[in-house]
Amino acid sequence: MKASHALFGLAAALALSACATPTGPVEVTRFVAPERLSEVGRGTFFVEAMPGADSSTLELAPYKAAVAAELVRLGFIEADRGSARLIAHVGVQRGLIEAGKRRGPVNVGVGGSTGSYGSGVGLGIGINLGGGPKDRIGTELTVRIGEKDGDSSLWEGRADFRPPENSPLAQGAANAQTVASALFRDFPGNNGETIEVKVSE
């Protein structure tokens, strides 16, 4: 295991388990095709940006690193793209939620044309990210894992986190580690189930 991955895992565990000021929870939804559950398995993987995203953006880098660290913790093996069996696509949306203002529902489409594994309907979850005495930073991390040479997903997940703007978990690597650790909690999770993972600073 790479040292950086060990540090990511440790920091994430501390972020999720420390008994201090509550800033969460992280809302997590996962989808896995029951008939293909065994294919998720373990194996070599490569992490890259979601199709259409700017893979060179510095803001995406800590999220890709955090996702890779979680997969290694779960027993997957990181490899270069050429030799990897699985590709983990990573996408991130972030935005400021001003105190006292209400933002409308955010619909996150996970799975594109495949929807919920062949249903033809993407995952749409309305999330109210508004309110609260302090400005908040909303982060939505989406990960889709599939075979490199396939066009469908074996596993999809989305984590939504909105800590106060001044929270140590609102920015950078700490934010990335927190949402990634929550997303992969009890992997692969139950198909279509939404859970809340408590987070403290």
Secondary structure, DSSP 8 states (H G I E B T S, - for coil): --HHHHHHHHHHHHHHH--S-B---EEEEEEE-GGGHHHHSS-EEEEEE-TTS-TT-TTTHHHHHHHHHHHHHTT-EE--TTT-SEEEEEEEEEEEE-TT---------BSGGGTTTTSS--B--------SSS-EEEEEEEEEEEETT-SSEEEEEEEEE--BTTSTTSSHHHHHHHHHHHHTTTTT--TT-EEEE--B-
